[in-house]
Structures are given as C-alpha cells and as structure tokens.
Amino acid sequence: MRLWVVAVLALFVGVAQAQEKPWPVRAVVIATFEVGNDTGDIPGEFQFWVEREKLTEVIDFPGGVHPLRTNKEHTVIGMLSGTTLVNSTASMMALGLDPRFDLTHAYFLINGIAGVDPKYASIGTAAWAKFVVGDVAREIDPREAPKDWPYGLFPVTAKRPKPDSPGSSNWMRSQSYPLNAGLADWAFGLTRNLNLGDDPVVAQFRAGFTGYPEAQRPPFVMIGDTFASDYYWHGKIMTEYAEDWVKMYTKGKGRFVMTEMEDAGFMEAIERLGRMKRVDPARVMVLRTGSNYSMQRPGHEAVESVTAPYIGSKLALEAAWLCGSTVLHTLLEHWDTTYAVVPGQ
C-alpha cells in the first residue's frame, strides 16, 4: 500500500512539474555595479531601479554575481552583472539560458554610468546607442612607436593606427555590434525633451572645459555610441583613439560618446543567444549617462583627472533611471502592441 501511495504522489508531482512554465518576462533592466545594499544606502547603478520600480522579490542566481530582482507580477527582471567584459558576458549568458525565464519577447535595457567625450556631450548627459564597439587591439608602448603615430594601439592585423579603411585585413566581427537603430530613435524621441536636472558644483566644473562647448552644456539627451574596454583608460590622446576606433569599426556611421567596460560583452552574449532563439537582439537598448569626462580639463594633467572622484555620479544615475524608466513604462503600458511589434520598426 505504501508503495502505491508513493507512486501516485510521484505521478502528481511529475504532472505538476510538467505544467510549470517559465515566466513570460516583458523587460530586463541591466546594471553593472552597486555600491552597497540594493536599497537604502548610497546608490550605485542598481538601487534606483530596485527601489523605484518595486523590484521587491529576490531571486537566487547561481550563474551570476548577484541575486536577481523582480516585481510581484514577475514581468520585469533586474540584473546586476558585475563590471568588466568577462562579467557582463558570463552574466548575460547565464540569464539567457536560465530555464525559469521566457525572454523571447523581453526588451533589454542595458544602462549605466560612463566616461563622456567632452567634444560631444556633458556630465549628466544621456546617450542612446546605435552601435557598441569593442577594443581588441595590438598595442605597443607609445614611447617605442614611430614618432608620427598618434598612439600605440592599432587593429590586430594592421601595421599602424588609423588605417585608411577597415577592410578584410583588419576587420574583426566581434568589434562592432549594431543595435536596432529604429528602436534607439524611438527611445530618443520619448526622452529627448526630459529635464535631466543639474548641480551647481558640476556646472562649475563643466565651465572649465573651455573650447568644448558641448561639455559646458547642462545635461541633455542624445544619440551616441559606446566603446567597451577592460582598460580603464583616460586622457585626451586615448579619447582621440576611441573616436577613431568607433568611426573605423562602424564604417563612419557611428560616433564615440561614452566609454565603459561591459557593453561589448553583453552584445556578444546577446548575439549568440539570439542565434539560439532565446532572446530577440532587435529588442536591446543601450543607454549610458556621463558621470565624468573621458579626458582632463584644459590646463590639467590626465593623471590628476583619472584618479579624481566622479563628480557627476548622482546626476548620471538619476538620468539613467529617468530616461530608462520613461521608455520602460511606455513599453509595458502598451504591451498589447509592443509584445509583437518592436517600436521604431
């Protein structure tokens, strides 16, 4: 009799397990770091999303570096990936392969703070990307480079920096990740007139960027591309390198605005998950906000600038949430249409 009861119970358990379905997730918000706790202390990239979007439920995430967060409806997931390319790649793959979640119609909002090119934007500015570019390169110490070289980095199969064209000899597929330009334009259109706020201390600092009028502007929303590197680089010369690199690997279509350490990893994982039909790469958005400049102020040294605290962190974190949540809420409020049709298509 006991064996019969056990067999029946096992049958019911098996049926119940078979009926369980993955959560049909509508949106994934991705941040890279948090300063302390997810709530209630000094905010990093994750905290505003957790607190303001009511991501109150904590989910164990063995394949990541931090537990996931979700709302009570289980429609929005928040992931903290960890910084640098290796963490972003691994965390994204772990999430995409997690059988608990159906991500096939989920929108992905990758957002976080970044160094901003003063030629094109100011601290606190928010940029929606159409391209993410990586930095796999050859490098020699510039003190050993030919005297006419602007810097010591150049494409892996090239012979010098700034080759006339990318061409097949120095092109690497994994260096350039085009995003859904229509979706980026749509997100920009929703947020372009938002007031991102300002800070008098930051405004005074911006004023020191004489000769860079865009750097002296109050924060604004724009279209601008990101350059991902495991090097925490800085300075006027390295900023020139990033400008050249993004231009080269987007064949002149992209423009470097934000420097960060994760986005190429996210996009490589998403590209592979897309081929596996686990996610839809056309539903991915990258939003970066400037917490500091990628180079020193005129009259100052790069080493002074690179070691200084981020003067615009709070502005950048607020801008990331304001712009990102505006887009997120619009997607969710119109799920009857955005489920099947990606905006901007």
Kinemage of the C-alpha trace (Angstrom):
@kinemage 1
@onewidth
@group {chain A} dominant
@subgroup {mainchain}
@vectorlist {calphas} color= white
{ca met a 1} P 0.000 0.000 0.000
{ca arg a 2} L 2.744 2.409 0.857
{ca leu a 3} L 4.462 1.799 -2.470
{ca trp a 4} L 1.185 2.532 -4.286
{ca val a 5} L 0.730 5.812 -2.419
{ca val a 6} L 4.297 6.823 -3.173
{ca ala a 7} L 3.790 6.011 -6.846
{ca val a 8} L 0.608 8.112 -7.043
{ca leu a 9} L 2.225 11.029 -5.263
{ca ala a 10} L 5.189 10.827 -7.593
{ca leu a 11} L 2.826 10.890 -10.570
{ca phe a 12} L 1.095 14.029 -9.319
{ca val a 13} L 4.408 15.717 -8.577
{ca gly a 14} L 5.600 14.864 -12.076
{ca val a 15} L 2.447 16.313 -13.641
{ca ala a 16} L 2.720 19.469 -11.556
{ca gln a 17} L 6.329 19.920 -12.566
{ca ala a 18} L 5.477 19.344 -16.225
{ca gln a 19} L 2.813 22.042 -16.050
{ca glu a 20} L 5.204 24.644 -14.705
{ca lys a 21} L 6.100 27.229 -17.334
{ca pro a 22} L 8.875 29.840 -17.491
{ca trp a 23} L 7.877 33.356 -16.573
{ca pro a 24} L 6.980 35.344 -19.705
{ca val a 25} L 9.295 38.273 -18.950
{ca arg a 26} L 8.475 41.593 -20.595
{ca ala a 27} L 11.578 43.606 -19.736
{ca val a 28} L 15.051 43.103 -18.289
{ca val a 29} L 16.899 46.046 -16.739
{ca ile a 30} L 20.657 45.502 -16.587
{ca ala a 31} L 23.066 47.446 -14.371
{ca thr a 32} L 26.721 46.650 -13.738
{ca phe a 33} L 27.513 47.564 -10.124
{ca glu a 34} L 26.095 48.551 -6.758
{ca val a 35} L 27.962 50.388 -4.010
{ca gly a 36} L 26.485 48.539 -1.029
{ca asn a 37} L 22.975 47.210 -0.497
{ca asp a 38} L 20.323 47.175 -3.189
{ca thr a 39} L 18.235 49.632 -1.180
{ca gly a 40} L 18.550 52.305 1.442
{ca asp a 41} L 22.160 53.469 1.181
{ca ile a 42} L 24.498 55.216 -1.288
{ca pro a 43} L 23.149 54.292 -4.721
{ca gly a 44} L 25.036 52.544 -7.475
{ca glu a 45} L 23.526 51.731 -10.852
{ca phe a 46} L 21.040 49.181 -9.496
{ca gln a 47} L 19.479 50.881 -6.495
{ca phe a 48} L 17.112 53.363 -8.138
{ca trp a 49} L 15.681 50.586 -10.292
{ca val a 50} L 15.110 48.304 -7.327
{ca glu a 51} L 13.512 50.988 -5.177
{ca arg a 52} L 11.515 52.943 -7.740
{ca glu a 53} L 10.354 50.070 -9.940
{ca lys a 54} L 9.429 47.983 -6.880
{ca leu a 55} L 11.678 45.044 -7.690
{ca thr a 56} L 10.971 43.660 -4.235
{ca glu a 57} L 11.362 39.928 -4.847
{ca val a 58} L 14.882 38.487 -4.646
{ca ile a 59} L 15.755 35.506 -6.865
{ca asp a 60} L 18.791 33.294 -6.410
{ca phe a 61} L 21.076 33.492 -9.462
{ca pro a 62} L 23.923 30.953 -9.224
{ca gly a 63} L 25.246 31.819 -12.694
{ca gly a 64} L 25.648 35.489 -11.864
{ca val a 65} L 27.460 37.648 -9.351
{ca his a 66} L 24.386 38.994 -7.555
{ca pro a 67} L 20.795 37.843 -6.938
{ca leu a 68} L 18.225 38.910 -9.481
{ca arg a 69} L 15.299 41.165 -8.596
{ca thr a 70} L 11.736 41.109 -9.924
{ca asn a 71} L 8.398 42.811 -9.391
{ca lys a 72} L 5.450 40.975 -7.868
{ca glu a 73} L 3.998 40.276 -11.328
{ca his a 74} L 7.278 38.686 -12.477
{ca thr a 75} L 7.174 40.737 -15.670
{ca val a 76} L 10.305 42.830 -15.059
{ca ile a 77} L 13.680 41.407 -14.028
{ca gly a 78} L 16.620 43.434 -12.755
{ca met a 79} L 20.121 42.026 -13.166
{ca leu a 80} L 23.364 43.331 -11.715
{ca ser a 81} L 26.036 41.850 -13.979
{ca gly a 82} L 29.291 42.815 -12.345
{ca thr a 83} L 31.776 45.120 -14.038
{ca thr a 84} L 34.206 44.375 -16.895
{ca leu a 85} L 33.672 42.421 -20.083
{ca val a 86} L 34.095 38.949 -18.606
{ca asn a 87} L 31.354 39.514 -16.032
{ca ser a 88} L 28.934 41.128 -18.449
{ca thr a 89} L 29.347 38.288 -20.960
{ca ala a 90} L 29.006 35.499 -18.406
{ca ser a 91} L 26.074 37.069 -16.571
{ca met a 92} L 24.170 37.711 -19.787
{ca met a 93} L 24.681 34.130 -20.971
{ca ala a 94} L 23.612 32.766 -17.581
{ca leu a 95} L 20.410 34.805 -17.644
{ca gly a 96} L 19.632 33.973 -21.259
{ca leu a 97} L 19.988 30.228 -20.656
{ca asp a 98} L 18.085 30.188 -17.355
{ca pro a 99} L 15.077 27.873 -17.866
{ca arg a 100} L 12.993 29.813 -15.333
{ca phe a 101} L 12.512 32.720 -17.739
{ca asp a 102} L 10.979 33.083 -21.191
{ca leu a 103} L 12.926 36.017 -22.653
{ca thr a 104} L 11.860 35.622 -26.276
{ca his a 105} L 9.748 38.803 -26.233
{ca ala a 106} L 11.600 40.647 -23.466
{ca tyr a 107} L 13.079 44.084 -24.033
{ca phe a 108} L 16.576 44.541 -22.629
{ca leu a 109} L 17.623 47.908 -21.215
{ca ile a 110} L 21.374 47.954 -20.605
{ca asn a 111} L 22.120 51.117 -18.659
{ca gly a 112} L 24.812 52.621 -16.506
{ca ile a 113} L 27.258 55.433 -15.975
{ca ala a 114} L 30.203 56.113 -18.263
{ca gly a 115} L 33.001 58.463 -19.181
{ca val a 116} L 31.771 61.025 -21.694
{ca asp a 117} L 33.683 62.621 -24.570
{ca pro a 118} L 33.669 66.401 -23.942
{ca lys a 119} L 33.714 67.014 -27.666
{ca tyr a 120} L 30.125 65.799 -27.917
{ca ala a 121} L 28.404 65.847 -24.524
{ca ser a 122} L 28.496 66.907 -20.891
{ca ile a 123} L 28.423 65.243 -17.494
{ca gly a 124} L 24.878 64.074 -16.755
{ca thr a 125} L 24.049 63.665 -20.444
{ca ala a 126} L 22.188 60.503 -21.520
{ca ala a 127} L 23.056 58.816 -24.809
{ca trp a 128} L 21.078 56.123 -26.618
{ca ala a 129} L 23.479 53.992 -28.650
{ca lys a 130} L 23.117 52.654 -32.163
{ca phe a 131} L 26.487 50.909 -32.022
{ca val a 132} L 28.556 49.180 -29.363
{ca val a 133} L 32.239 48.796 -30.253
{ca gly a 134} L 34.919 46.623 -28.636
{ca asp a 135} L 38.644 47.174 -28.237
{ca val a 136} L 40.520 44.010 -29.251
{ca ala a 137} L 43.777 45.529 -30.497
{ca arg a 138} L 47.519 45.373 -30.861
{ca glu a 139} L 49.427 47.686 -28.569
{ca ile a 140} L 52.963 48.929 -28.135
{ca asp a 141} L 54.172 51.479 -25.653
{ca pro a 142} L 53.867 54.866 -27.412
{ca arg a 143} L 57.445 55.677 -26.322
{ca glu a 144} L 58.562 52.875 -28.648
{ca ala a 145} L 56.205 53.756 -31.503
{ca pro a 146} L 57.181 55.637 -34.667
{ca lys a 147} L 57.231 59.354 -33.986
{ca asp a 148} L 54.352 60.081 -36.357
{ca trp a 149} L 51.954 57.684 -34.581
{ca pro a 150} L 49.192 59.402 -32.555
{ca tyr a 151} L 49.028 56.495 -30.065
{ca gly a 152} L 50.292 52.948 -29.713
{ca leu a 153} L 47.096 50.951 -30.380
{ca phe a 154} L 46.043 49.627 -33.769
{ca pro a 155} L 43.904 46.829 -35.296
{ca val a 156} L 45.149 43.287 -34.780
{ca thr a 157} L 46.168 42.628 -38.381
{ca ala a 158} L 47.033 46.212 -39.336
{ca lys a 159} L 50.508 47.744 -39.337
{ca arg a 160} L 49.704 51.148 -37.889
{ca pro a 161} L 46.911 53.197 -36.300
{ca lys a 162} L 44.282 54.902 -38.412
{ca pro a 163} L 44.383 52.613 -41.468
{ca asp a 164} L 42.632 54.164 -44.424
{ca ser a 165} L 39.782 51.641 -44.322
{ca pro a 166} L 38.852 48.733 -42.067
{ca gly a 167} L 38.905 46.212 -44.932
{ca ser a 168} L 39.120 42.490 -44.528
{ca ser a 169} L 42.742 42.599 -43.343
{ca asn a 170} L 41.985 44.259 -40.013
{ca trp a 171} L 38.245 43.809 -39.570
{ca met a 172} L 37.019 41.736 -36.625
{ca arg a 173} L 33.350 40.795 -36.449
{ca ser a 174} L 33.307 40.953 -32.673
{ca gln a 175} L 34.457 44.566 -32.662
{ca ser a 176} L 31.193 46.140 -33.825
{ca tyr a 177} L 27.666 45.424 -32.656
{ca pro a 178} L 24.946 47.378 -34.433
{ca leu a 179} L 21.797 47.850 -32.375
{ca asn a 180} L 18.244 48.327 -33.604
{ca ala a 181} L 18.545 51.910 -34.868
{ca gly a 182} L 14.783 52.326 -35.152
{ca leu a 183} L 14.283 51.361 -31.509
{ca ala a 184} L 17.079 53.724 -30.442
{ca asp a 185} L 15.482 56.577 -32.374
{ca trp a 186} L 12.121 55.776 -30.804
{ca ala a 187} L 13.606 55.786 -27.289
{ca phe a 188} L 15.401 59.048 -28.026
{ca gly a 189} L 12.156 60.594 -29.262
{ca leu a 190} L 10.419 59.691 -26.000
{ca thr a 191} L 13.156 61.178 -23.834
{ca arg a 192} L 14.779 63.980 -25.812
{ca asn a 193} L 12.879 66.749 -24.014
{ca leu a 194} L 13.260 65.406 -20.475
{ca asn a 195} L 14.757 67.741 -17.899
{ca leu a 196} L 17.734 65.806 -16.529
{ca gly a 197} L 18.418 68.306 -13.772
{ca asp a 198} L 21.759 69.825 -12.854
{ca asp a 199} L 24.090 70.503 -9.964
{ca pro a 200} L 25.904 73.807 -9.289
{ca val a 201} L 29.159 72.061 -8.394
{ca val a 202} L 29.062 70.079 -11.630
{ca ala a 203} L 28.135 73.196 -13.595
{ca gln a 204} L 31.186 74.991 -12.221
{ca phe a 205} L 33.383 72.029 -13.163
{ca arg a 206} L 31.935 71.947 -16.686
{ca ala a 207} L 32.781 75.593 -17.169
{ca gly a 208} L 36.465 74.635 -17.009
{ca phe a 209} L 36.207 72.795 -20.346
{ca thr a 210} L 36.979 75.870 -22.396
{ca gly a 211} L 36.979 75.153 -26.110
{ca tyr a 212} L 34.460 72.316 -25.663
{ca pro a 213} L 31.028 73.964 -25.896
{ca glu a 214} L 29.083 70.676 -25.720
{ca ala a 215} L 30.894 69.808 -22.482
{ca gln a 216} L 29.770 73.085 -20.931
{ca arg a 217} L 26.077 72.485 -21.596
{ca pro a 218} L 23.658 71.317 -18.893
{ca pro a 219} L 22.789 67.607 -19.191
{ca phe a 220} L 20.766 66.613 -22.266
{ca val a 221} L 19.598 63.508 -24.150
{ca met a 222} L 21.238 62.463 -27.394
{ca ile a 223} L 22.126 59.624 -29.741
{ca gly a 224} L 25.701 58.470 -29.140
{ca asp a 225} L 27.676 55.256 -29.264
{ca thr a 226} L 29.652 53.362 -26.652
{ca phe a 227} L 33.191 51.979 -26.632
{ca ala a 228} L 33.821 48.992 -24.356
{ca ser a 229} L 37.239 48.205 -22.918
{ca asp a 230} L 38.700 46.292 -20.000
{ca tyr a 231} L 41.283 49.071 -19.853
{ca tyr a 232} L 40.190 51.898 -17.596
{ca trp a 233} L 41.778 54.381 -19.960
{ca his a 234} L 41.711 58.172 -19.780
{ca gly a 235} L 43.109 61.302 -21.373
{ca lys a 236} L 42.989 63.440 -24.491
{ca ile a 237} L 45.105 61.053 -26.583
{ca met a 238} L 43.111 57.974 -25.584
{ca thr a 239} L 39.873 59.832 -26.283
{ca glu a 240} L 41.158 60.530 -29.797
{ca tyr a 241} L 41.886 56.806 -30.129
{ca ala a 242} L 38.310 55.919 -29.084
{ca glu a 243} L 36.879 58.429 -31.566
{ca asp a 244} L 38.958 56.927 -34.380
{ca trp a 245} L 38.220 53.338 -33.363
{ca val a 246} L 34.428 53.764 -33.248
{ca lys a 247} L 34.444 55.602 -36.556
{ca met a 248} L 36.552 52.861 -38.157
{ca tyr a 249} L 34.581 49.885 -36.852
{ca thr a 250} L 31.197 51.403 -37.685
{ca lys a 251} L 32.424 52.395 -41.171
{ca gly a 252} L 31.792 56.037 -40.385
{ca lys a 253} L 28.201 55.538 -39.242
{ca gly a 254} L 28.856 55.709 -35.506
{ca arg a 255} L 30.249 58.341 -33.163
{ca phe a 256} L 32.057 57.688 -29.912
{ca val a 257} L 30.377 59.429 -26.979
{ca met a 258} L 30.577 57.091 -23.974
{ca thr a 259} L 33.372 54.875 -22.665
{ca glu a 260} L 32.504 51.881 -20.469
{ca met a 261} L 33.704 48.364 -19.600
{ca glu a 262} L 30.805 45.989 -20.327
{ca asp a 263} L 28.638 46.615 -23.382
{ca ala a 264} L 30.576 44.562 -25.945
{ca gly a 265} L 30.348 41.581 -23.586
{ca phe a 266} L 26.586 41.973 -23.245
{ca met a 267} L 26.195 42.222 -27.001
{ca glu a 268} L 28.366 39.202 -27.821
{ca ala a 269} L 26.261 37.097 -25.448
{ca ile a 270} L 23.024 38.523 -26.843
{ca glu a 271} L 24.148 37.821 -30.399
{ca arg a 272} L 24.750 34.167 -29.536
{ca leu a 273} L 21.529 33.878 -27.517
{ca gly a 274} L 19.704 35.333 -30.492
{ca arg a 275} L 21.026 32.574 -32.727
{ca met a 276} L 19.721 30.106 -30.132
{ca lys a 277} L 16.276 31.779 -30.242
{ca arg a 278} L 16.495 32.561 -26.531
{ca val a 279} L 16.283 36.361 -26.948
{ca asp a 280} L 15.476 38.870 -29.678
{ca pro a 281} L 18.503 41.149 -30.342
{ca ala a 282} L 16.162 43.665 -32.016
{ca arg a 283} L 14.726 44.393 -28.551
{ca val a 284} L 18.002 45.534 -26.979
{ca met a 285} L 18.671 49.143 -25.934
{ca val a 286} L 21.904 50.593 -24.567
{ca leu a 287} L 21.686 53.788 -22.519
{ca arg a 288} L 24.791 55.339 -20.987
{ca thr a 289} L 24.976 58.503 -18.897
{ca gly a 290} L 28.071 60.606 -18.240
{ca ser a 291} L 29.445 60.583 -14.696
{ca asn a 292} L 32.839 62.036 -15.655
{ca tyr a 293} L 34.731 63.158 -18.743
{ca ser a 294} L 36.976 60.783 -20.647
{ca met a 295} L 39.818 63.309 -20.570
{ca gln a 296} L 41.291 66.058 -18.434
{ca arg a 297} L 40.225 69.709 -18.381
{ca pro a 298} L 42.363 72.092 -20.403
{ca gly a 299} L 45.357 73.092 -18.310
{ca his a 300} L 45.225 69.944 -16.162
{ca glu a 301} L 47.037 66.606 -16.276
{ca ala a 302} L 45.421 63.331 -17.290
{ca val a 303} L 46.733 61.512 -14.209
{ca glu a 304} L 45.042 64.082 -11.962
{ca ser a 305} L 41.783 63.630 -13.817
{ca val a 306} L 41.722 59.832 -13.961
{ca thr a 307} L 42.188 59.474 -10.208
{ca ala a 308} L 39.590 62.101 -9.246
{ca pro a 309} L 36.194 61.037 -7.830
{ca tyr a 310} L 33.271 61.037 -10.237
{ca ile a 311} L 31.838 64.483 -9.752
{ca gly a 312} L 28.679 63.666 -11.706
{ca ser a 313} L 27.708 60.235 -10.373
{ca lys a 314} L 24.398 61.300 -8.819
{ca leu a 315} L 23.376 63.248 -11.923
{ca ala a 316} L 24.260 60.321 -14.151
{ca leu a 317} L 22.403 57.773 -12.034
{ca glu a 318} L 19.295 59.937 -11.946
{ca ala a 319} L 19.452 60.498 -15.709
{ca ala a 320} L 19.796 56.761 -16.370
{ca trp a 321} L 16.706 55.975 -14.336
{ca leu a 322} L 14.646 58.905 -15.667
{ca cys a 323} L 15.334 58.174 -19.333
{ca gly a 324} L 15.280 54.416 -18.944
{ca ser a 325} L 12.097 54.266 -16.877
{ca thr a 326} L 10.286 56.570 -19.311
{ca val a 327} L 10.953 54.057 -22.080
{ca leu a 328} L 10.309 51.032 -19.852
{ca his a 329} L 6.918 52.303 -18.704
{ca thr a 330} L 5.855 53.099 -22.254
{ca leu a 331} L 6.737 49.596 -23.418
{ca leu a 332} L 4.832 47.991 -20.553
{ca glu a 333} L 1.792 50.260 -20.788
{ca his a 334} L 1.382 49.338 -24.461
{ca trp a 335} L 2.200 45.650 -24.135
{ca asp a 336} L -0.788 44.722 -26.274
{ca thr a 337} L 1.181 46.076 -29.239
{ca thr a 338} L 4.839 46.087 -28.110
{ca tyr a 339} L 4.662 42.351 -27.394
{ca ala a 340} L 4.523 41.594 -31.104
{ca val a 341} L 5.821 44.761 -32.758
{ca val a 342} L 9.080 46.459 -31.733
{ca pro a 343} L 8.687 50.274 -31.702
{ca gly a 344} L 10.528 52.037 -34.482
{ca gln a 345} L 10.254 49.111 -36.895
